[in-house]
Amino acid sequence: IDTTQKALREHFGNSSFLPDAILCGNDNLAVAALKLVQSMGRKVPDDVNITGFNNFESRNYTTPTLTTVQSHGFRMGLEAGEQMTHRLKVGS
């Protein structure tokens, strides 16, 4: 969390400007962004929308509960493996 918050502080600089939305690569990064935005006295989602990715359990323990995108990583990996195996057997 500290590393993410430090990176966001450096990105935003000393200005009070925040974007309308922060889209994070996973829910843990989104939790860190949420805590930082709230520590700046801003309200989520009224002032800034924050979205995570992967539907990690941690998102359920924030206030407000984070919006997230649920991915099906295992299923995507299985499908990719099947496609690669097929291409190796029959060609592209």
Buried (B, 14 or more C-beta within 10 A) or exposed (E): EEEBBEBBEEEBEEEEEBEEEBBBEBBBBBBBBBBBBBEBEBEBBEEBBBBBBBBBEBBEEBEEEBBBEEEEEEEEEEEEEEEEEEEEEEEE
